[in-house]
């Protein structure tokens, strides 16, 4: 099963470093770390996810713990 990125769990010092970099670059930055294992879904489950994505205008990721 493929492994994907998840939002990084950072301490306040690390967040401050990223905020400083954002300010100097004039942009937004998101920090990720490896860790998500995508769920194996049936075709019916994939369709249900896609339906909600369309309704909400978002991209959803289904993953296992």
Protein Blocks (a to p, Z undefined) as FASTA:
>chain_A
ZZddddddddfklmmmmmmmmmmnopacddddehiacddddfklmmmmmmmmmmnopacd
dddZZ
